[in-house]
């Protein structure tokens, strides 16, 4: 009798197309990552199917009245991947290319990320397929409030806590918090994080993800003997994440020599004046046109001579087509899912150390956790306290992942998944199945 893998025999035929491992897209990449870690899960592997199926998927229609009186409809999502370790946690993105596969994958990576740094959250994510740049501020507010009302049955301070992501910010979180509060009849500051300070936001939140990227980069540099003094850094994306990380690396003595964003790619062999570049980005919306720079072709960015590469834009940027060009010794993933599995293998074969998103960019959700705790207690910490707690958590998490990588002789990504998946599945096993 032929014995088949239990997933293949019992589940694959019943899977919707977007859950199929062969389905191309972000969710398919996540499933490949889970398959890679399964052999290291021991007895917990019997629960691994839990990781391959989101707990809840909500797809909503978001109709709004436009400024010209017409009615427009947008598609919105909220996915709760796993809630075994606590309430769902994950951002909301407004982008014209948002898909269900993307939101599902991002929610799953949030599960891994939260478990990797050991904060008591599950993973969730949301999004609306819209180009927010084409909406007025009033239209954007109506869109946000309608979306919040549509997903209101899922979110809450102890159920699922959204946060900013691509094209969303503190103002959007303020609208979400207010809408939820009005619908429930009581001010609920803890329903979202990444809020303005005056509405229960936390100091240090804006720079938290970039600070986390820098913190794990410093730890990896120590362990690999990379001297940050004079180290050459290339950054893709120069917003809150890439900009903050670039600034902190420059302050540590490194040189940011290349930056790419949606406005183009710029290069300075001697290193940019990072504060001036950040001011330029703040004034113009991008790095393009910065005076003290050479313009590069976008495709040439990946071949820049550098020691540290920080992809801090969107997912799927490092692929099998450009991974071979990368000269960096260290890749620190500030974005979610910027490296495809094929590219991961190419970089590993080249001896490039990849610090994966699920640990490297977890600084944001760590300080979101601090914000949530502060909202519940109505007692707020200083920025120095927050940064010190963030650095300690990131250092401890990275040390644990590094130890597992050395023990099993696997990549840091696989090691992070081993740590996180064991925590998630152990929680699942201890809780059992109800009813």
Backbone torsions as a table, in degrees:
resi	resn	phi	psi	omega
1	UNK	NA	134.6	179.6
2	UNK	-81.0	129.0	178.6
3	UNK	-101.8	125.1	-178.5
4	UNK	-105.2	154.1	171.9
5	UNK	-53.5	135.9	-174.2
6	UNK	-59.5	-35.8	179.1
7	UNK	-64.0	-42.5	-178.8
8	UNK	-68.6	-43.8	-174.1
9	UNK	-72.0	-42.0	-169.5
10	UNK	-100.6	-18.2	-168.1
11	UNK	-126.2	-37.8	-169.3
12	UNK	-57.7	-41.9	-176.2
13	UNK	-64.5	-22.4	-177.0
14	UNK	-95.9	-0.9	-173.8
15	UNK	-80.0	135.9	167.7
16	UNK	-61.1	160.2	-175.0
17	UNK	-57.9	-36.7	-176.6
18	UNK	-74.4	-9.8	175.2
19	UNK	-99.6	-6.4	-177.3
20	UNK	-70.1	127.9	-179.7
21	UNK	-57.3	-25.0	-179.6
22	UNK	-82.6	-7.4	-179.3
23	UNK	-68.0	125.4	-178.2
24	UNK	-77.6	135.4	178.9
25	UNK	144.8	179.2	-178.1
26	UNK	-56.3	-40.9	179.8
27	UNK	-63.6	-38.9	176.8
28	UNK	-61.8	-37.8	177.0
29	UNK	-64.0	-44.3	178.2
30	UNK	-60.0	-43.9	-179.9
31	UNK	-61.2	-37.7	176.1
32	UNK	-62.6	-39.2	179.3
33	UNK	-64.4	-39.8	177.7
34	UNK	-65.5	-41.3	178.7
35	UNK	-60.6	-36.3	-179.6
36	UNK	-66.4	-31.1	-174.7
37	UNK	-91.2	-18.8	-174.4
38	UNK	-53.5	-41.6	-179.5
39	UNK	-61.4	-15.1	-177.1
40	UNK	-100.1	5.4	-173.2
41	UNK	-91.8	-6.1	178.2
42	UNK	59.9	-137.7	-177.0
43	UNK	-65.6	-20.3	179.9
44	UNK	-72.2	-11.2	-178.8
45	UNK	-61.4	-21.8	178.6
46	UNK	-64.3	-19.0	-179.2
47	UNK	-99.5	3.6	-168.7
48	UNK	-62.5	-26.8	178.9
49	UNK	-59.7	-25.9	175.7
50	UNK	-54.8	-38.5	-177.2
51	UNK	-75.4	-17.9	-175.0
52	UNK	-96.1	1.0	-178.4
53	UNK	-132.5	113.9	176.3
54	UNK	-59.7	143.8	-180.0
55	UNK	-65.5	-44.3	-179.5
56	UNK	-144.2	140.6	173.4
57	UNK	-127.7	120.8	178.1
58	UNK	-116.9	120.5	175.0
59	UNK	-110.9	125.5	-174.1
60	UNK	-126.4	148.7	169.9
61	UNK	-88.2	132.9	-178.7
62	UNK	-120.6	89.3	178.8
63	UNK	-87.9	137.8	175.7
64	UNK	-138.8	156.8	172.7
65	UNK	-88.5	123.6	179.7
66	UNK	-78.4	167.5	-177.7
67	UNK	-61.2	-26.3	-178.9
68	UNK	-88.9	6.3	177.4
69	UNK	92.6	-9.0	177.8
70	UNK	-78.3	162.2	178.1
71	UNK	-106.5	127.3	178.1
72	UNK	-117.6	145.3	179.7
73	UNK	-117.0	135.3	177.8
74	UNK	-127.3	149.7	179.2
75	UNK	-96.6	130.5	-179.3
76	UNK	-122.4	158.6	-178.4
77	UNK	-137.4	148.9	162.4
78	UNK	-142.3	120.5	-178.2
79	UNK	-117.1	127.5	171.8
80	UNK	-105.7	110.1	-175.2
81	UNK	-78.1	-50.8	-177.3
82	UNK	-153.7	134.3	-178.5
83	UNK	-122.0	19.3	-176.0
84	UNK	-64.1	-32.4	-175.0
85	UNK	-100.6	-1.4	-179.3
86	UNK	153.0	-174.1	-179.5
87	UNK	-63.1	156.4	178.0
88	UNK	-64.6	147.2	179.2
89	UNK	-145.9	128.1	178.1
90	UNK	170.3	157.6	-171.0
91	UNK	-77.0	176.8	173.7
92	UNK	-125.1	126.0	179.0
93	UNK	-114.6	141.8	172.7
94	UNK	-108.8	110.1	-177.8
95	UNK	-156.0	144.6	-176.5
96	UNK	-68.3	-15.9	-178.5
97	UNK	-106.1	11.4	179.8
98	UNK	-61.7	132.8	175.8
99	UNK	-129.6	163.4	177.6
100	UNK	-63.0	-41.6	178.5
101	UNK	-56.9	-42.4	179.6
102	UNK	-64.3	-47.3	-177.5
103	UNK	-66.0	-38.2	176.1
104	UNK	-60.4	-47.3	-179.5
105	UNK	-63.4	-43.3	180.0
106	UNK	-63.0	-36.8	178.0
107	UNK	-66.4	-38.5	179.1
108	UNK	-68.0	-41.8	177.5
109	UNK	-64.5	-29.3	174.3
110	UNK	-66.5	-38.5	175.3
111	UNK	-57.6	-47.2	-179.0
112	UNK	-64.8	-46.0	-176.8
113	UNK	-61.2	-47.5	-178.1
114	UNK	-63.8	-38.9	178.3
115	UNK	-70.9	-34.8	-178.0
116	UNK	-63.1	-39.3	178.4
117	UNK	-94.5	1.6	172.5
118	UNK	63.9	39.1	169.5
119	UNK	-93.4	148.7	-169.1
120	UNK	-81.7	60.2	179.7
121	UNK	-128.2	155.1	162.8
122	UNK	-93.9	-171.3	-177.1
123	UNK	-109.8	138.6	176.2
124	UNK	-150.1	166.1	177.2
125	UNK	-163.0	154.7	179.2
126	UNK	-141.7	166.4	178.1
127	UNK	-173.3	160.8	172.6
128	UNK	-129.3	134.7	177.3
129	UNK	-82.0	96.6	-176.4
130	UNK	-159.5	147.0	170.4
131	UNK	-95.0	100.3	-174.0
132	UNK	-64.6	-20.1	179.7
133	UNK	-68.0	-17.9	179.8
134	UNK	-91.0	-0.2	-179.3
135	UNK	-106.2	145.9	171.2
136	UNK	-73.1	168.4	178.1
137	UNK	-60.9	-39.7	179.3
138	UNK	-65.9	-40.2	177.8
139	UNK	-66.4	-39.8	178.6
140	UNK	-62.9	-39.8	177.9
141	UNK	-64.6	-45.0	179.8
142	UNK	-62.9	-39.4	177.7
143	UNK	-61.5	-46.7	-178.3
144	UNK	-62.5	-45.7	-176.8
145	UNK	-67.6	-40.5	178.9
146	UNK	-66.1	-43.1	177.9
147	UNK	-59.8	-43.7	-179.8
148	UNK	-61.7	-41.9	177.9
149	UNK	-64.1	-38.8	-178.4
150	UNK	-67.4	-35.6	-179.8
151	UNK	-96.2	7.4	-175.1
152	UNK	-59.5	-26.9	179.2
153	UNK	-69.9	-16.7	-179.5
154	UNK	-100.3	-34.1	-170.8
155	UNK	-90.6	163.0	178.2
156	UNK	163.4	158.6	-175.3
157	UNK	-58.7	-24.3	177.9
158	UNK	-114.2	9.2	-176.3
159	UNK	-118.2	-51.6	-175.0
160	UNK	-166.1	124.0	-170.7
161	UNK	-119.7	102.1	177.3
162	UNK	-67.9	169.7	-179.0
163	UNK	-156.6	170.8	177.3
164	UNK	-68.4	152.7	174.7
165	UNK	-148.4	-148.3	-178.3
166	UNK	-59.6	125.6	176.7
167	UNK	64.5	16.9	171.1
168	UNK	-124.5	157.3	-172.2
169	UNK	-151.9	-167.9	-178.7
170	UNK	-60.0	-36.7	178.8
171	UNK	-64.4	-43.2	177.8
172	UNK	-62.2	-40.6	178.3
173	UNK	-65.1	-36.2	177.6
174	UNK	-62.6	-42.8	177.0
175	UNK	-63.8	-40.8	179.1
176	UNK	-64.4	-45.6	180.0
177	UNK	-61.6	-43.7	-179.5
178	UNK	-65.3	-42.7	-179.6
179	UNK	-62.4	-47.5	178.9
180	UNK	-61.2	-42.4	-179.3
181	UNK	-63.8	-43.1	178.6
182	UNK	-63.6	-38.4	-178.3
183	UNK	-72.7	-25.4	-179.2
184	UNK	-101.8	-10.7	174.8
185	UNK	84.8	12.8	178.3
186	UNK	-154.7	143.0	178.5
187	UNK	-64.9	123.4	-177.3
188	UNK	-124.8	83.0	-177.1
189	UNK	-64.1	-28.0	-175.3
190	UNK	-80.8	5.3	-179.1
191	UNK	-74.9	-23.4	175.1
192	UNK	-136.5	160.0	169.8
193	UNK	-120.7	172.9	-174.3
194	UNK	78.0	23.5	-179.2
195	UNK	-80.2	164.0	170.0
196	UNK	-59.1	149.2	-178.0
197	UNK	-54.4	-40.9	-176.4
198	UNK	-68.0	-12.9	179.8
199	UNK	-111.1	22.7	178.8
200	UNK	97.8	13.0	175.6
201	UNK	-71.8	167.3	-177.2
202	UNK	-107.7	141.0	169.1
203	UNK	-60.3	146.4	176.6
204	UNK	82.2	-3.5	-175.2
205	UNK	-70.3	-40.8	-174.8
206	UNK	-61.7	-40.7	-176.8
207	UNK	-91.7	0.7	-168.9
208	UNK	-62.3	-44.5	-177.4
209	UNK	-65.5	-45.1	177.4
210	UNK	-63.0	-37.0	178.0
211	UNK	-66.7	-36.4	176.5
212	UNK	-66.0	-41.3	175.8
213	UNK	-57.1	-47.1	179.4
214	UNK	-63.1	-42.8	-176.1
215	UNK	-61.7	-48.0	-179.9
216	UNK	-71.0	-29.5	175.7
217	UNK	-63.0	-41.9	177.9
218	UNK	-63.1	-43.9	-179.9
219	UNK	-62.8	-43.1	179.7
220	UNK	-66.0	-38.2	178.8
221	UNK	-61.9	-41.4	178.1
222	UNK	-60.9	-44.8	-174.3
223	UNK	-73.0	-23.8	-178.0
224	UNK	-105.3	-0.8	178.4
225	UNK	76.8	21.1	177.9
226	UNK	-85.5	119.1	179.8
227	UNK	-82.2	122.0	-178.8
228	UNK	-72.9	-21.9	177.6
229	UNK	-64.6	113.8	179.8
230	UNK	80.9	0.0	178.2
231	UNK	-62.8	140.7	-177.3
232	UNK	-93.8	130.2	-173.9
233	UNK	-122.0	134.7	172.8
234	UNK	-118.4	135.8	-174.5
235	UNK	-128.6	127.4	171.7
236	UNK	-102.3	119.7	-174.1
237	UNK	91.5	122.9	-175.4
238	UNK	-130.4	43.7	176.0
239	UNK	-95.0	-140.9	-178.0
240	UNK	-58.5	-37.6	-175.7
241	UNK	-83.4	-63.9	-177.1
242	UNK	-64.2	-38.9	179.7
243	UNK	-64.7	-45.0	178.6
244	UNK	-64.9	-45.9	179.3
245	UNK	-61.6	-43.3	178.5
246	UNK	-60.5	-42.5	179.2
247	UNK	-62.4	-44.5	-177.5
248	UNK	-69.0	-38.2	176.7
249	UNK	-66.2	-39.1	177.8
250	UNK	-63.5	-41.4	178.2
251	UNK	-64.4	-26.0	178.9
252	UNK	-84.4	0.1	176.3
253	UNK	106.5	-1.5	177.8
254	UNK	-80.6	166.6	178.3
255	UNK	-116.6	121.3	174.8
256	UNK	-84.5	108.9	-171.6
257	UNK	-103.3	-19.0	-179.5
258	UNK	-145.9	138.6	177.8
259	UNK	-139.0	137.1	177.1
260	UNK	-129.3	136.8	169.5
261	UNK	-146.4	-165.7	-174.9
262	UNK	-67.8	-10.5	179.7
263	UNK	-99.1	-1.6	177.5
264	UNK	136.5	-172.4	-179.2
265	UNK	-124.8	129.9	-179.5
266	UNK	-124.6	155.0	-173.8
267	UNK	-141.7	141.3	171.7
268	UNK	-145.8	110.2	-173.7
269	UNK	-61.2	-26.0	-179.3
270	UNK	-91.5	-3.5	-179.6
271	UNK	97.6	135.7	-179.9
272	UNK	-74.6	155.1	164.0
273	UNK	-77.6	95.2	-170.2
274	UNK	-63.0	-44.1	176.7
275	UNK	-57.3	-40.3	178.3
276	UNK	-66.5	-38.4	178.6
277	UNK	-66.2	-41.1	177.8
278	UNK	-63.5	-38.4	177.5
279	UNK	-64.4	-40.8	178.4
280	UNK	-62.3	-43.6	178.7
281	UNK	-62.9	-40.6	178.5
282	UNK	-63.5	-34.6	-177.8
283	UNK	-82.7	-33.6	-172.3
284	UNK	-112.5	-15.7	180.0
285	UNK	92.3	1.8	179.3
286	UNK	-173.8	173.6	-176.5
287	UNK	-81.9	-18.9	-178.4
288	UNK	-56.9	136.9	178.5
289	UNK	85.7	3.4	177.4
290	UNK	-64.1	130.7	-169.0
291	UNK	-62.3	-46.9	-172.2
292	UNK	-87.7	62.7	-175.6
293	UNK	-159.6	159.6	169.0
294	UNK	-103.3	143.6	177.5
295	UNK	-86.3	132.2	178.0
296	UNK	-115.7	156.3	169.6
297	UNK	-67.9	140.7	-176.1
298	UNK	-57.2	-39.4	-177.3
299	UNK	-66.7	-26.0	-178.2
300	UNK	-76.7	-12.1	-178.9
301	UNK	-55.6	-40.3	-174.0
302	UNK	-70.1	-18.4	-178.5
303	UNK	-98.0	7.4	-179.1
304	UNK	-60.9	139.1	177.0
305	UNK	-72.7	104.8	-177.7
306	UNK	-148.6	163.5	176.4
307	UNK	-95.7	-33.9	-176.3
308	UNK	-128.7	128.4	176.3
309	UNK	-116.4	129.0	-178.8
310	UNK	-120.7	96.7	171.6
311	UNK	-77.4	113.0	-174.4
312	UNK	-131.7	37.3	179.8
313	UNK	-115.0	-107.1	-177.8
314	UNK	-112.9	173.6	-178.5
315	UNK	-73.9	163.9	173.9
316	UNK	68.8	28.3	-177.0
317	UNK	-87.3	-35.1	178.5
318	UNK	-99.5	114.5	-174.3
319	UNK	-124.3	178.0	177.7
320	UNK	-61.7	-20.3	-177.6
321	UNK	-80.9	-26.7	-178.6
322	UNK	-119.5	-10.2	-176.6
323	UNK	-60.7	-35.1	-179.0
324	UNK	-65.9	-19.6	-179.5
325	UNK	-83.4	-16.9	-171.8
326	UNK	-69.4	128.8	-177.9
327	UNK	-102.5	-7.9	-175.7
328	UNK	-64.3	150.0	172.8
329	UNK	-84.2	-26.4	-172.8
330	UNK	-134.5	125.3	172.8
331	UNK	-111.9	121.2	-179.5
332	UNK	-113.6	113.0	-173.1
333	UNK	-81.6	100.7	175.0
334	UNK	-82.0	-29.3	177.9
335	UNK	-84.0	168.5	173.9
336	UNK	-89.0	124.7	175.5
337	UNK	59.9	41.7	-177.2
338	UNK	-77.7	-12.1	-174.8
339	UNK	-119.6	125.2	177.7
340	UNK	-75.2	158.2	179.5
341	UNK	-57.3	-38.8	178.7
342	UNK	-62.9	-41.8	178.7
343	UNK	-66.7	-37.2	176.9
344	UNK	-55.5	-46.1	-178.9
345	UNK	-65.3	-39.8	179.0
346	UNK	-62.5	-44.9	-179.5
347	UNK	-64.9	-40.2	178.0
348	UNK	-61.5	-44.5	179.4
349	UNK	-63.1	-30.3	179.1
350	UNK	-81.2	-6.6	-178.5
351	UNK	82.9	17.4	177.3
352	UNK	-83.7	130.5	178.1
353	UNK	-88.3	119.6	-179.9
354	UNK	-103.1	121.5	173.1
355	UNK	-92.8	106.6	-168.3
356	UNK	-71.9	154.2	-179.5
357	UNK	-52.2	-38.6	-172.7
358	UNK	-67.7	-8.6	169.2
359	UNK	-120.5	-39.6	-171.9
360	UNK	-67.7	-36.7	-177.2
361	UNK	-105.3	21.8	-178.8
362	UNK	-79.2	0.3	178.2
363	UNK	-62.6	-35.1	-179.1
364	UNK	-63.9	-48.7	-179.0
365	UNK	-71.2	-26.3	177.2
366	UNK	-65.5	-45.0	177.9
367	UNK	-74.9	-27.1	170.3
368	UNK	-60.6	-40.3	175.2
369	UNK	-60.7	-43.4	176.8
370	UNK	-59.9	-42.2	179.8
371	UNK	-61.2	-44.7	179.9
372	UNK	-60.5	-44.4	178.5
373	UNK	-63.1	-43.7	179.9
374	UNK	-64.1	-37.4	178.1
375	UNK	-64.5	-41.1	179.8
376	UNK	-65.1	-38.0	-176.1
377	UNK	-90.4	-13.4	-174.1
378	UNK	53.6	36.5	177.3
379	UNK	-134.9	123.6	-170.2
380	UNK	-112.9	143.8	-175.5
381	UNK	-94.5	163.2	175.3
382	UNK	-77.7	162.6	179.2
383	UNK	-64.8	-36.2	177.5
384	UNK	-62.5	-41.3	178.0
385	UNK	-62.9	-43.4	-178.8
386	UNK	-64.1	-47.3	-179.3
387	UNK	-63.1	-39.5	179.7
388	UNK	-65.0	-42.4	178.6
389	UNK	-65.5	-40.4	179.3
390	UNK	-61.3	-49.6	-178.4
391	UNK	-60.6	-42.4	-179.7
392	UNK	-62.2	-46.4	-179.3
393	UNK	-63.5	-43.7	-179.2
394	UNK	-66.0	-40.7	178.9
395	UNK	-63.7	-44.8	-179.3
396	UNK	-65.2	-41.7	-179.9
397	UNK	-64.6	-44.1	-179.1
398	UNK	-65.0	-39.5	178.8
399	UNK	-61.6	-40.5	178.7
400	UNK	-65.3	-41.9	178.9
401	UNK	-66.1	-42.9	179.7
402	UNK	-60.0	-42.0	-179.7
403	UNK	-63.1	-41.9	179.4
404	UNK	-66.4	-39.3	178.1
405	UNK	-61.2	-42.1	179.2
406	UNK	-68.6	-39.6	-178.6
407	UNK	-62.8	-45.5	-174.9
408	UNK	-97.9	-3.0	-178.1
409	UNK	55.0	52.6	-180.0
410	UNK	-125.6	170.5	177.9
411	UNK	-68.1	162.8	178.1
412	UNK	-64.9	-30.2	177.3
413	UNK	-65.2	-49.2	179.2
414	UNK	-63.0	-38.8	178.4
415	UNK	-62.9	-41.2	178.1
416	UNK	-63.6	-42.5	177.5
417	UNK	-63.9	-37.1	177.7
418	UNK	-60.8	-50.4	-179.7
419	UNK	-59.3	-49.7	-173.9
420	UNK	-70.0	-46.6	-177.4
421	UNK	-64.0	-37.3	176.8
422	UNK	-62.9	-40.7	179.2
423	UNK	-65.8	-43.8	-179.5
424	UNK	-65.0	-47.5	-174.6
425	UNK	-74.1	-29.5	174.2
426	UNK	-65.8	-41.5	176.0
427	UNK	-61.3	-43.3	178.2
428	UNK	-60.2	-44.2	-178.6
429	UNK	-66.2	-42.6	-178.9
430	UNK	-67.0	-36.5	178.7
431	UNK	-72.7	-30.6	-178.3
432	UNK	74.4	-173.5	-178.9
433	UNK	-109.2	132.7	179.0
434	UNK	-127.1	133.1	0.4
435	UNK	-81.8	NA	NA
